[in-house]
C-alpha cells in the first residue's frame, strides 16, 4: 500500500525532533523504484528543516537512470546505495 502522506509525515516528525541529520530509505514496488517518493521527501524535508543534512538510501532502480536523475536532481546532501551480495 502506498502512503501518499509519507513525505510530509516524515518531514513533520523530523522537525518535531529537531533532527540535524535525516536519512530516508525505502523499499517498495513503484514503477519508478520509489524515486518520486524520495524526491517528495527531499522537498518536504527542505521545507520543514532547511538546515538539516539529508541522506537518501536508494535501491538500484533496476538500472533506470531516469529514476536516478529524479533523486539526484533534488540534491540530497548524501547519496547512499545499499549494495547487497550473495554467496555463490
C-alpha positions as CSV (number, residue, x, y, z in Angstrom):
1,X,0.0,0.0,0.0
2,X,1.3,3.4,-1.0
3,X,1.2,6.1,1.7
4,X,0.9,9.4,-0.2
5,X,1.3,11.3,3.1
6,X,4.6,9.8,3.9
7,X,6.8,12.7,2.7
8,X,5.1,15.3,4.9
9,X,4.7,13.0,7.9
10,X,8.4,12.2,7.7
11,X,9.3,15.9,7.5
12,X,7.0,16.9,10.3
13,X,8.3,14.2,12.6
14,X,11.9,15.2,11.8
15,X,11.1,18.8,12.5
16,X,9.3,17.9,15.8
17,X,12.5,16.1,17.0
18,X,14.7,19.0,15.6
19,X,16.9,16.5,13.7
20,X,20.1,17.8,12.2
21,X,20.6,14.7,10.0
22,X,17.8,12.7,8.4
23,X,18.3,9.5,6.5
24,X,15.5,8.3,4.3
25,X,15.5,4.9,2.7
26,X,12.6,2.8,1.4
27,X,11.7,-0.4,-0.2
28,X,8.6,-0.8,-2.2
29,X,7.1,-1.6,-5.5
30,X,6.8,1.5,-7.5
31,X,7.1,1.9,-11.3
32,X,10.0,4.4,-10.8
33,X,11.6,2.4,-8.0
34,X,10.3,5.0,-5.4
35,X,12.2,7.9,-7.0
36,X,9.2,10.2,-6.9
37,X,8.7,9.4,-3.2
38,X,12.4,10.1,-2.5
39,X,12.1,13.4,-4.4
40,X,9.0,14.5,-2.5
41,X,10.5,13.5,0.9
42,X,13.6,15.7,0.0
43,X,11.3,18.6,-0.9
44,X,9.3,18.3,2.3
45,X,12.4,17.9,4.5
46,X,14.0,21.0,2.9
47,X,10.7,22.9,3.7
48,X,10.5,21.8,7.3
49,X,14.2,21.5,8.1
50,X,16.2,23.7,5.7
51,X,19.4,23.3,7.7
52,X,19.4,19.6,8.2
53,X,21.7,17.2,6.3
54,X,19.5,14.9,4.3
55,X,20.8,11.5,3.3
56,X,19.0,9.1,1.0
57,X,19.5,5.3,0.9
58,X,18.2,4.2,-2.5
59,X,17.6,1.0,-4.3
60,X,19.3,0.3,-7.6
61,X,16.2,1.5,-9.5
62,X,16.7,-1.6,-11.7
63,X,19.3,0.4,-13.7
64,X,16.8,3.1,-14.6
65,X,18.9,6.3,-14.9
66,X,15.7,8.4,-15.2
67,X,14.8,7.4,-11.6
68,X,18.3,8.1,-10.5
69,X,18.2,11.6,-12.1
70,X,14.9,12.3,-10.3
71,X,16.6,11.7,-6.9
72,X,19.9,13.3,-7.7
73,X,18.1,16.3,-9.2
74,X,16.8,17.1,-5.7
75,X,20.4,17.3,-4.5
76,X,20.5,15.2,-1.3
77,X,23.4,16.1,0.9
78,X,24.4,12.4,1.0
79,X,23.5,9.8,-1.7
80,X,23.8,6.3,-0.4
81,X,23.1,3.0,-2.0
82,X,22.6,-0.4,-0.4
83,X,24.8,-2.9,-2.1
84,X,23.7,-6.5,-1.4
85,X,25.7,-9.5,-2.3
86,X,25.1,-13.2,-2.1
87,X,27.4,-16.2,-1.7
88,X,27.8,-18.3,-4.9
